[in-house]
Amino acid sequence: MALVCLWALGSGAVGVKHGSVKTLVDSCGFFPQISPDGQWLLYSPTEATSLMLKNLATGAVTTVASVGYPGFDAIFGPDGKVYYVTQERKKHNLVYRTAHCYDPATGADQVVLKPQHGRVQAIPATRGVVVNGERQYYRSGKQVGSWVYTRGDVLYLVDEAGGTRSLQPVQESNGYLWASLSPDGTKVMFEAASKGVFVCDLNGQVIAELGEFLMPCWYNNEYVIAMSNAGNIRTNGSRIWLLSLDGETMKPISDREERAVQPMVCNGKIVYTLLYSGQVKQMELDIPAPAMQPVAQGKEKGKAEKVKNPLSKNDVPRVFINPGHGGHDSDDRHVPTWVIGAQDTIHYYESNSNLTKGLALVEILKNKGYETAISRKTNYTEDDLDLFEIVSLAANSGADIFFSIHSNATGIEKRINFPLGLYRGWDGKPAVDGSLELSDAVMKQAIKNTLAVWTHKERSRGDWSFYDWGYKVGLGVLRFNKLPGFLSEGSFHDYLPERERLLNDSYCWLEAWTQSLGMDEYFGRKGKFKNSVVAGTVRWEDLKRHDEDKRVFDEDELLPINGALLRLYNGRGALSRVYTTDKMDNGVFVFTNLQPDKYKLELYYGDEQLYLTKKVKVKKGKTSFINLKLKSTQKPKK
């Protein structure tokens, strides 16, 4: 079959049945799922704090679960039972997940998979349900059929005999999401983050490319329902779309004003929710859909089994890192800056420094024994993912925490600079337990960085309180995220000296290092690591800035020294590290990966003449901050 690319809208010959659109839930009905027999509707309130079940015949609503954030990723099995996952923090704030099965007919609820660390996900199979964990998995019966799932940028196909194949049908994706088998079991659909929705055969050969959409689901073997990717100019906004594999149909089927998201299809019925109100609607199309026959409940019982080759053998902290933005696009805060040392205008983009910090944090945490996943590794337009993509990648990673890296800007004439952590919720009342605790730990370490000049103390704030965008609107990258986590505004890049420091990769590394120290504290790993850091700045004591922007404070009034040479000698007198300050007017130097010892720091300037010597005591796992000053009239040492 030839590759099909759908880049032009097609009118098609199908449409919504007249009068078929109706409201099923008035508000707070996110991630709706309809049962195979059409009798029940499953949904969650905004923050996944409970899982609700509505009898569509009687209107009665039952709370399936209200502990452990059971919402968002629950599904119906073909037997009509509800499979859902709860989470709890234990053992130094690691997240453990438990799988449950709820029977709407009897109200019985049982644990089908005991708590385990990492990703636990309920996945529909062709004849049952599999709850896939990294240590154990559960099958709803002996013969569940075939199923697919994703881990990072690998798609796994499990056949009826239990054999597993790994597929990578799209290269250079930021990760795969929402994989599912077609009703006839001959095709696999998935979303490749940053690339779009694809369909491949069972060997991983791509047979159709459906464009930049999210949360795709099969309507029948030839049609797909999906939601808009807000970052795609062709499908932006929030609408539900009908797509065909042959390329003839690509059109929205929900009203533009509705802001419709999170579609799901069962037996020809499409349910979706409205983005802010959570109103759930249902519609039907005038094309046939394969009927899902409910599985008769027999004597066969589901079984939990150990995974022979667990993906994660050790319960170590797992961090999902999101370097904010991506590509030098309209949402990236571009600031042209005249740099004295470079004698040129340097173009600062927040996405650049965010990525530098993110990649540094990955390596730092890996060296400390953490497991990590990251939303992007490059900085192109296609890396500027839809916020819901980022949230979904984080959930799919099985992470313990979500960490989004940014820098801030006032947007006004006043200039300030301080570390700010923003978590989802009200001030002092995070929507997800652990988020405030994590933010406080990281911000407490960030403020210790004396290379920066801080105008205020560090802060942790709830995004619902911080922004006046509407009731519980908050930051999009935290919406629908039930992991403990927050967005770090590490500093303010519209404060000129701070922007100049953020142009230095070592300074970005240093911010990542302080973030890792906060995570060590959060996960109870503080003091376990020997490697240490020496960092500082070099400034002229008697020369002040002559920049047009005079809104600077304290030490930042002094002119940084470009091109200063620093040599660090260990206790035995051997040269350990060498660093030359750059030409970006920041005077920053950073020595990394040091062993505890007594060191000597020497500063050279102008034809490498020695001007200053200083002793430095480096303690285990600590950061020594040293800010040096020279007088312009000072003569070199002999």
C-alpha positions in Angstrom: 0.0 0.0 0.0 1.4 3.4 -0.9 2.2 6.0 1.7 -0.7 8.5 2.1 0.0 12.0 3.2 -3.0 14.2 4.2 -2.1 17.8 4.0 -5.2 19.2 2.3 -8.6 19.4 3.7 -11.1 17.1 2.0 -14.9 17.5 2.1 -15.6 13.7 2.0 -19.1 12.2 1.7 -19.7 11.6 5.4 -21.0 13.7 8.2 -22.6 13.9 11.6 -26.1 12.4 11.8 -28.7 15.1 12.0 -29.8 15.6 15.6 -27.4 13.0 17.0 -25.3 15.3 19.1 -26.3 15.3 22.7 -24.9 16.2 26.2 -24.2 13.4 28.5 -22.5 15.3 31.4 -22.9 19.0 32.1 -19.5 19.7 33.7 -16.2 18.2 35.0 -16.3 15.2 32.7 -12.8 14.7 31.3 -11.4 11.7 29.5 -14.9 10.2 28.8 -15.2 6.5 28.0 -18.4 4.8 26.9 -19.0 1.1 27.7 -19.3 -1.5 24.9 -23.1 -1.9 25.6 -23.6 1.9 25.6 -25.1 1.9 29.1 -22.3 3.4 31.1 -20.1 6.6 30.8 -16.8 6.8 32.6 -15.2 10.2 33.3 -12.9 12.2 35.6 -13.0 15.6 37.2 -10.3 18.1 36.2 -7.6 16.9 38.5 -8.1 13.1 38.3 -9.0 13.1 42.0 -11.9 10.7 41.4 -13.3 8.3 38.8 -17.1 8.6 38.1 -19.5 6.3 36.4 -22.8 7.4 35.0 -25.7 5.1 34.1 -27.0 6.7 30.9 -30.4 5.0 31.2 -31.2 6.2 34.7 -28.8 9.2 35.1 -27.4 7.8 38.4 -23.8 8.7 39.1 -21.5 6.4 41.1 -18.0 7.2 42.4 -15.8 4.3 41.4 -12.7 5.5 43.3 -11.6 8.8 45.0 -8.2 8.0 46.4 -4.9 7.9 44.5 -5.8 10.0 41.5 -7.7 7.2 39.7 -8.9 9.4 36.8 -7.7 10.1 33.2 -6.4 6.7 32.1 -9.2 4.3 33.0 -10.8 2.1 30.3 -13.7 -0.3 29.8 -12.9 -3.9 28.9 -15.0 -5.8 26.4 -16.6 -7.5 29.4 -18.0 -4.2 30.5 -15.7 -3.9 33.5 -13.7 -0.8 34.4 -9.9 -1.1 34.7 -8.1 1.8 36.4 -4.8 2.7 38.1 -4.1 4.6 41.3 -0.9 6.0 42.5 0.7 6.7 45.9 4.0 8.2 47.1 6.1 5.9 49.2 9.7 5.0 49.9 11.3 8.4 49.6 8.6 9.9 47.4 8.8 7.2 44.6 5.4 6.7 42.9 3.9 3.3 43.1 0.9 2.4 41.0 -1.8 -0.2 41.7 -4.3 -1.6 39.1 -8.0 -2.2 39.9 -11.0 -3.8 38.2 -14.5 -2.5 39.0 -17.7 -4.3 38.0 -20.5 -1.8 37.3 -23.1 -4.6 37.6 -22.2 -5.6 41.1 -20.1 -2.6 42.4 -17.3 -5.1 43.3 -13.8 -3.6 43.1 -10.6 -5.7 43.3 -6.9 -5.1 43.0 -5.6 -7.0 40.0 -2.0 -5.7 40.1 -0.2 -4.9 43.4 1.7 -1.7 43.8 4.8 -1.4 41.6 7.2 1.4 40.7 7.2 2.7 37.1 4.5 2.8 34.4 1.3 0.8 34.9 -1.2 1.1 32.1 -4.6 -0.5 31.3 -4.5 -1.4 27.6 -7.3 -2.8 25.4 -6.5 -6.1 23.7 -8.5 -7.7 20.8 -10.3 -10.0 23.2 -9.7 -8.6 26.7 -7.6 -6.2 28.7 -3.9 -6.2 29.7 -2.7 -4.1 32.6 0.9 -3.6 31.6 3.5 -2.9 34.3 7.3 -3.0 34.3 7.5 -5.7 37.0 4.3 -7.5 36.5 1.3 -7.5 34.1 -2.3 -8.6 34.4 -4.4 -10.3 31.7 -8.2 -10.4 32.0 -8.2 -13.9 30.7 -5.9 -16.6 29.2 -6.7 -15.6 25.7 -6.7 -11.8 25.5 -5.6 -11.7 21.9 -3.2 -9.1 20.5 -2.3 -5.7 21.9 0.2 -2.8 21.5 1.9 -0.4 23.8 4.6 2.2 23.7 7.7 3.1 25.7 9.6 6.2 24.6 10.2 6.0 20.9 9.6 2.2 20.6 6.2 0.6 19.8 5.7 -2.9 21.1 3.4 -5.4 19.4 2.3 -8.5 21.3 0.7 -11.3 19.3 -1.9 -13.8 20.5 0.8 -16.3 21.5 2.5 -13.7 23.7 5.4 -13.0 21.3 6.7 -9.4 21.4 8.1 -7.4 18.5 9.6 -3.9 18.9 8.9 -1.5 16.0 10.3 2.0 15.2 8.2 3.0 12.2 9.0 6.7 12.5 12.6 8.0 13.0 13.6 10.9 15.2 10.3 11.2 17.1 10.2 12.6 20.6 8.2 9.5 21.6 5.2 7.4 20.7 1.7 7.8 22.2 -1.9 6.4 21.9 -1.0 3.2 20.0 -4.0 1.0 19.1 -4.9 -1.9 16.8 -7.5 -1.5 14.1 -10.8 -3.3 14.7 -9.7 -6.1 12.2 -6.3 -6.3 13.9 -4.3 -5.8 10.7 -3.0 -2.2 11.3 -1.5 -0.2 14.1 -2.2 3.5 14.7 -0.1 5.8 16.9 1.0 9.4 17.4 4.7 10.2 17.0 5.3 13.3 19.1 6.5 16.2 16.9 5.7 14.2 13.8 1.9 13.4 13.8 -0.4 10.5 13.5 0.6 7.4 11.5 -0.7 4.0 10.6 1.6 1.1 10.0 1.2 -2.6 9.2 2.2 -5.3 11.7 5.8 -5.2 10.5 6.2 -1.5 11.2 5.9 -0.3 7.6 4.1 3.1 7.5 1.1 2.9 5.2 -0.6 6.3 6.0 0.4 9.6 7.5 -2.7 11.4 8.9 -1.2 14.7 9.9 -0.6 16.5 13.2 -3.4 15.4 15.4 -3.6 14.0 19.0 -5.4 11.2 20.8 -6.4 9.2 17.7 -8.8 6.4 17.9 -10.3 4.0 15.3 -13.9 4.7 14.1 -13.7 1.6 11.8 -11.0 0.0 9.7 -10.8 3.0 7.3 -11.7 6.1 9.4 -10.1 7.7 12.4 -11.3 10.2 15.0 -8.7 12.6 16.5 -8.4 15.9 18.2 -6.6 19.1 17.1 -2.9 19.6 17.7 -2.9 23.2 19.0 0.6 23.7 17.8 -0.3 22.9 14.1 -1.4 25.9 12.1 -3.6 23.7 9.9 -5.6 22.2 12.7 -5.1 24.7 15.5 -7.9 25.4 18.0 -9.6 22.6 19.8 -11.9 20.4 17.6 -12.7 16.8 16.8 -11.7 15.6 13.4 -12.6 12.8 11.0 -9.8 11.4 9.0 -9.7 8.6 6.3 -6.7 6.4 5.5 -7.2 6.9 1.8 -6.7 10.6 2.1 -10.2 11.6 0.9 -11.5 12.9 4.2 -9.9 15.3 6.6 -12.5 17.6 8.3 -13.6 18.8 11.7 -16.9 17.4 12.9 -17.3 19.4 16.1 -18.2 23.1 16.3 -15.4 25.6 16.4 -16.8 27.4 19.4 -17.0 24.2 21.5 -13.2 23.7 22.1 -13.6 20.0 21.9 -10.9 17.6 23.1 -10.3 14.0 24.3 -12.4 11.9 21.8 -13.2 8.2 22.3 -15.2 5.9 20.0 -17.2 2.7 20.8 -19.8 1.0 18.6 -20.1 4.1 16.3 -20.6 6.5 19.2 -18.1 9.3 19.6 -17.8 11.0 23.0 -15.7 14.0 23.7 -15.3 16.8 26.3 -15.2 20.6 26.2 -11.8 21.9 27.2 -12.6 24.2 30.2 -16.2 23.3 31.3 -15.7 19.5 31.1 -19.1 19.1 29.4 -19.3 15.7 27.7 -21.0 15.3 24.4 -21.8 12.4 22.2 -22.3 12.3 18.4 -22.8 9.7 15.7 -21.8 9.7 12.0 -23.6 8.5 9.0 -21.0 5.8 8.2 -21.1 2.2 9.5 -18.9 1.3 12.4 -18.0 -2.3 13.5 -19.9 -3.4 16.6 -17.9 -4.4 19.7 -19.5 -7.5 21.1 -19.3 -7.6 24.9 -17.4 -10.6 26.1 -19.6 -13.1 28.1 -18.4 -13.5 31.6 -17.4 -17.0 32.3 -15.4 -18.9 34.9 -12.1 -17.9 33.5 -10.3 -15.5 35.9 -7.7 -12.9 35.1 -4.2 -13.5 36.3 -1.2 -11.4 37.3 2.1 -12.6 36.0 5.7 -11.5 36.4 7.5 -9.9 33.5 10.5 -12.0 32.5 12.7 -9.1 31.6 11.6 -6.0 33.6 12.4 -2.7 32.1 13.4 -1.2 35.4 15.2 -3.6 37.8 15.8 -1.1 40.6 13.5 1.3 42.3 15.4 4.5 41.6 13.9 7.9 41.1 12.6 8.6 37.6 12.3 12.2 36.4 10.5 13.5 33.3 12.2 16.7 32.1 10.5 19.2 29.9 12.8 21.9 28.5 10.2 24.6 27.7 9.3 25.8 24.2 11.2 24.5 21.2 12.4 26.2 18.0 12.7 29.9 17.6 8.9 30.3 17.2 6.4 33.0 18.2 6.0 31.6 21.7 9.8 31.7 22.3 10.8 34.9 24.0 13.4 36.4 21.7 15.6 39.2 23.1 18.3 40.7 21.0 21.2 41.8 23.3 24.2 44.0 22.5 27.2 42.3 24.1 30.2 44.4 24.8 32.7 41.6 24.8 31.5 40.1 21.6 31.0 43.5 20.0 27.9 42.2 18.4 24.1 41.7 18.9 23.5 38.2 20.4 20.1 36.8 20.0 18.8 35.3 23.2 16.1 32.7 22.9 14.6 31.1 26.0 14.3 27.8 24.2 18.1 27.6 23.9 18.9 28.0 27.6 16.0 25.8 28.6 17.3 23.0 26.4 20.9 23.5 27.6 19.7 23.2 31.2 17.5 20.1 30.4 20.3 18.2 28.6 22.7 19.0 31.5 20.1 17.8 34.0 19.7 14.5 32.2 23.4 13.8 32.4 23.7 15.0 36.0 20.8 12.8 37.2 22.0 9.8 35.2 25.5 10.1 36.9 23.6 10.1 40.2 21.8 6.9 39.4 18.4 8.4 38.4 16.4 7.3 35.4 15.3 10.1 33.1 13.1 10.9 30.1 13.0 14.2 28.2 10.4 15.8 25.9 13.0 17.1 23.4 16.7 16.8 22.7 16.9 19.3 19.8 15.6 22.8 19.2 13.5 23.0 16.0 10.0 24.1 15.3 8.7 20.5 15.4 10.1 20.2 19.0 7.6 22.8 20.2 5.2 20.1 21.2 1.5 20.5 22.0 1.2 20.9 25.8 -1.1 17.8 26.0 1.6 15.8 24.1 4.1 16.8 26.8 1.7 15.8 29.6 1.0 12.5 27.9 4.7 11.7 27.3 5.3 12.3 31.0 2.5 9.9 32.0 3.8 7.3 29.5 7.3 7.4 30.9 6.3 6.1 34.4 8.0 9.0 36.0 7.9 9.9 39.7 8.0 13.6 39.1 7.3 16.1 36.2 9.8 19.0 35.9 9.4 21.8 33.3 12.3 24.1 32.8 11.8 27.8 31.9 13.0 31.3 32.7 10.8 34.2 33.4 10.2 37.8 32.2 8.2 40.6 33.9 6.8 42.0 30.7 7.0 45.5 32.3 9.6 48.2 32.8 10.4 47.1 36.3 13.2 44.6 36.6 13.4 41.8 39.2 15.2 38.5 39.5 14.4 35.5 41.7 13.7 31.7 41.4 10.0 30.9 41.1 8.3 27.5 41.2 4.8 27.2 39.8 2.8 24.1 40.7 -0.8 23.3 39.7 -3.3 24.4 42.4 -3.9 27.2 44.8 -1.1 28.8 46.9 -0.3 26.2 49.6 -2.8 23.7 48.2 -1.3 21.8 45.3 -3.7 19.8 43.1 -1.2 16.9 43.2 0.4 15.9 46.5 4.1 16.4 46.6 4.3 19.2 44.1 4.7 22.0 46.7 7.3 19.9 48.6 9.3 19.3 45.4 9.1 23.0 44.3 10.3 24.2 47.7 13.2 21.8 47.7 14.5 22.9 44.3 13.9 26.6 44.9 15.7 26.4 48.2 18.8 25.2 46.3 18.4 27.7 43.4 18.5 30.7 45.7 21.9 29.6 47.1 23.5 30.4 43.7 25.5 33.6 44.5 26.6 34.1 40.9 23.2 35.6 40.4 22.0 38.8 42.0 18.6 38.1 43.5 16.2 40.9 44.1 13.7 38.8 46.1 13.6 35.5 48.0 12.7 32.3 46.2 8.9 31.5 45.9 6.7 28.5 45.3 3.2 29.5 44.0 0.1 27.7 42.8 -0.6 28.6 39.2 -4.3 29.1 39.8 -3.4 31.8 42.4 -0.5 33.3 40.4 -2.4 33.8 37.1 -5.7 35.6 36.6 -6.6 33.6 33.5 -9.9 32.2 34.9 -11.0 29.7 37.5 -8.5 26.8 37.6 -7.1 27.5 34.2 -3.4 27.8 35.1 -0.5 26.6 33.0 -1.4 24.3 30.1 1.7 22.1 30.6 0.5 21.2 34.1 -3.2 20.7 33.1 -4.2 17.0 33.1 -0.9 16.1 34.7 -1.3 14.0 37.9 2.4 13.5 38.6 3.9 15.5 41.4 5.6 18.3 39.6 6.0 22.0 38.8 7.3 24.5 36.3 10.6 26.2 37.3 11.1 29.8 36.3 14.8 29.6 37.4 15.4 33.3 36.9 14.3 36.4 35.0 15.9 36.6 31.5 14.7 40.2 31.0 17.0 41.3 33.8 20.0 42.1 31.6 22.9 40.6 33.7 20.9 37.4 34.2 20.3 37.1 30.5 24.0 37.5 29.9 24.7 34.7 32.3 22.1 32.5 30.6 24.1 32.9 27.4 26.8 30.9 29.2 26.4 27.1 29.0 28.3 26.6 32.2 25.9 28.8 34.0 22.9 26.9 32.6 24.7 23.7 33.8 25.0 25.2 37.2 21.3 25.8 37.4 20.7 22.2 36.4 23.1 21.1 39.2 21.2 23.1 41.8 18.0 21.5 40.5 19.5 18.1 41.0 20.4 18.9 44.6 16.8 19.8 45.3 15.7 16.5 43.8 18.2 14.7 45.9 16.6 16.3 49.0 13.0 15.5 47.7 13.9 11.8 47.1 15.9 11.4 50.3 19.2 11.0 48.5 20.9 14.1 49.9 24.5 13.5 50.9 24.9 10.3 48.9 27.1 11.8 46.2 30.7 12.8 46.5 31.2 15.0 43.4 31.3 18.7 44.1 31.4 22.0 42.2 33.3 25.3 42.4 31.6 28.2 40.7 31.8 32.0 40.6 32.2 35.2 38.7 35.0 37.7 37.9 34.2 41.4 37.9 36.1 44.7 37.9 35.8 46.3 41.4 36.1 49.8 40.1 34.5 49.7 36.7 30.8 49.9 36.3 28.5 49.0 33.4 27.9 51.6 30.7 24.9 49.8 29.2 21.8 51.7 28.3 19.8 49.4 30.6 20.7 50.8 34.0 18.2 48.7 35.9 20.8 46.5 37.7 21.4 45.7 41.3 24.3 45.4 43.8 27.3 43.4 42.3 25.7 43.4 38.9 26.5 47.1 38.6 30.2 46.1 38.3 31.5 45.3 34.8 32.3 41.5 34.3 35.7 40.5 33.1 35.7 38.8 29.7 38.6 36.5 28.9 39.9 35.9 32.4 41.8 32.6 32.9 41.2 30.5 36.0 43.3 27.6 37.1 42.4 25.2 39.9 45.0 23.1 41.6 44.2 20.2 44.0 45.7 19.6 47.4 48.8 17.8 45.9 49.5 20.9 43.7 48.5 19.2 40.5 46.5 21.2 37.9 42.9 20.0 38.2 40.8 22.3 36.0 41.2 25.3 33.6 38.4 27.8 32.7 38.4 31.0 30.6 35.5 33.4 31.0 33.6 34.0 27.8 32.9 37.2 25.9 29.3 37.5 26.8 29.7 40.0 29.6 29.0 37.6 32.5 32.3 36.7 34.0 31.1 33.2 34.9 33.3 30.3 35.6 32.3 26.8 36.7 34.5 23.8 37.7 32.5 20.5 37.8 32.9 16.9 39.0 35.4 17.7 41.7 36.5 15.4 44.5 36.4 16.8 48.1 39.8 18.4 48.8 41.6 21.7 49.6 42.2 23.5 46.3 44.0 26.6 45.2 42.4 28.9 42.6 44.5 31.2 40.5 43.2 34.1 38.4 45.2 35.2 35.3 44.4 38.1 33.0 46.2 40.0 30.2 48.9 37.9 28.6 48.1 35.3 31.3 49.7 37.2 34.1 48.8 36.0 37.6 46.6 38.6 39.5 45.0 36.7 42.4 45.3 33.5 44.4 42.6 32.1 46.7 42.3 28.9 48.8 39.1 26.9 48.3 37.8 24.1 50.6 35.5 21.7 48.6 33.2 19.5 50.7 31.5 16.3 49.6 28.5 16.9 47.4 28.6 20.7 48.0 28.9 23.8 45.8 31.6 26.4 46.7 30.6 29.8 45.4 33.4 32.3 44.9 32.9 35.8 43.4 36.2 37.5 42.6 37.0 41.2 42.0 40.0 42.9 40.4 40.9 46.6 40.4 41.6 48.0 36.9 44.8 49.5 38.4 45.9 46.3 40.1 49.3 45.0 39.0 50.0 41.3 38.4 51.8 39.2 41.1 55.5 38.6 40.6 
